[in-house]
Amino acid sequence: MIKEIFEQPRAVRDTIAPRIAGGQVSLEEVRIAAEEFRELTKITIVASGTSRHAGMAGRYMIQELAGVPVDVDYASEFEYRRVTGLGELTIVITQSGETADTTAAQRKAKAQGSRTLAISNVKDSTIAREADAVICTNAGPEISIASTKAFTAQLAALYLFALYLGEMRGTLASAQMSARIADLEAIPAKLEQVLLRDPQCEDLARDYYSKDDFLFIGRGVHYPIAMDGALKLKEVSYIHAEGYPGGEIKHGPYALIDEKMPIVVIATRDDNDEGSLTRYEKNITSLREIKQRGGYTIALAIEGDTTVPAIADHVIFLPPAPELLLGMLEIVPLQLLAYHIAVHRGLDVDRPRNLVKSVTTE
């Protein structure tokens, strides 16, 4: 797991680089006509576990950059509802390309008349072969059951697709495309900077490995990152953890906050994004309210922030990045924290009990 966490700059770089040429996104694997993309009425993203969290983040990317309504569903629940049809696209996301629920969901979507796009880390997998189009992430083999580098590569692939779709639909001007591509290309180097926080995450693990419960909160595109941070902790440390939208903690979870529960708050911001600044101010309010109720807080913040450190008990600083790309940086310290907590609890990080790498039975 730790090896694969540290491979993320390379995994993201290898996923991005072959698909950018001349300042444009080139997705030769996506064999769906541009006219179909221009006429799309809806996209449904279907996945399980960590891949579903990537899809949740992808929803924000696609809706903002391409202007298409997006739903995200659990692969295991998809078969019980009629949710796709002609003129729609179903995106299925899976590391292995063999996940049983996701395979069944893709087949149902095709049977209902939807076009299908697979995002997979295995080129010759069942799901990749059966899809109308495929984007293979270039993360390399992922051995640890807890997915790390596959997740960040999926986020990169989804962002590339959102840019590609935005160009097809005319929602992104040429100058916007060039700027956003440059932002994406800068992410691998920033991931290398974030990995330098590993000793700090290990120190935090020493303080918190004996806790029984964690709460992770984030708003907007950061909410699925909070969910995946909680999932990583559950998977490898067996600590009960939940990811929540920041505003929802007032609707129940506040009752759980006391001096025994650490709360991880994703309080990053993009100074060039008005919505991001609004969410940031709401996160500051949440931090203050949590502290008033006796909670211990670990916050993620952008380098140079002076407000968050004045409130939170611990702060992990990240380099600045655009709002839609911050998730690729935010998840890394959460992965490291989960890893080190599990190690301090004496657990087999790579083989968590009761779990398998690829769920091939329903």
Buried (B, 14 or more C-beta within 10 A) or exposed (E): BBEBBBBBBBBBBBBBEEBBEEEBBEBEBBEBEEEEBEEBEBBBBBBBBBBBBBBBBBBBBBBBBBBBEBBBBBBBEBBEEEBBBEEBBBBBBBBBBBBBBBBBBBBBBBEBEBBBBBBBBBEEBBBBEBBBBBBBBBBBEBEBBBBBBBBBBBBBBBBBBBBBBBBBBEBBEEEBBBBBBEBBBBBBEBBBBBBEBBEBBBEBBEBBBEBEBBBBBBBBBBBBBBBBBBBBBBBBBBBBBBBBBBBEBEEEBEEBBEEEBBBBBBBBBBEEBEEBBEBBEBBBEBBBBBBEBEBBBBBBBBEEBEBBEEBBBBBBBBBBBBBBBBBBBBBBBBBBBBBBBBBBBEBEBBEBEEEEBBBEEE
